[in-house]
């Protein structure tokens, strides 16, 4: 932990103890000395700062016509404790109640209690994605909206509904309900490390650009970029592709850019990729698998874990922009 963070903790706790003394000392029944209370509070704060979380998942998962891929990736999830993200197109072909019951539930549905989902376009094969919202209940966010956020330690995770033309959603442009919510949500977490995930990607080397690239998401990216977000996870293309950190215009930005990883490898099928877009660093088109993120207070690691019998892997490490900025401002180096 940086010296600046320790200084702030001690400063805050000292002020708290001073206030307590000014109001007549410790509360009734308190048997701990101020020094003991300070020591225990510092230990608790240190433990929180040192918490490490796992976020693991993929998109494009259970195809009822061929469940072998979803079964293979479910075996991987089974061995990885932590929070699961499901990046849309969870139950093919139409996202109806039978698809969820017969195809998603026997595979990734075994981890439902620890899963955070977003809807894909196939969920809207049922009007208003009704079966999706019924299956997930409150886990999917407000009915009809499908966007929400949650925290894993210092990491703020934003779940986006990227089906911008879905009836009732109101689009993804500036001033839309989702974009307005996103700006407010990010303002309320000014110092957090930030990951967003949704089904569609702004950047992709997919063979058919109309399917692969979604410029309607640019405003959401601009909001995330302004908030110094670190990662954007997506699916839709049934392949794996990792981009270098870049800005919403697709310009490389190693200092403040967002790293996008397309991980539509949950088991449905495989899609070919076309010519590599600028900043595309790693691609694979024939491996089912899951992306495992290990989230620390100042950094993260990513690891693509393939299905049994396949050898493609990808891994690396990145920093949390907002935490790094705070440390730099304080003149300290994360330990």
PyMOL commands that set and color helices and strands:
alter all, ss='L'
color gray80, all
select helices_A, chain A and resi 3-22+34-49+68-78+97-104+108-114+121-125+127-140+177-187+209-212+215-226+321-330
alter helices_A, ss='H'
color red, helices_A
select strands_A, chain A and resi 53-58+62-63+83-87+91-92+115-118+148-152+155-159+193-197+231-234+240-243+259-263+280-284+289-295+299-306+314-319
alter strands_A, ss='S'
color yellow, strands_A
deselect
rebuild
show_as cartoon
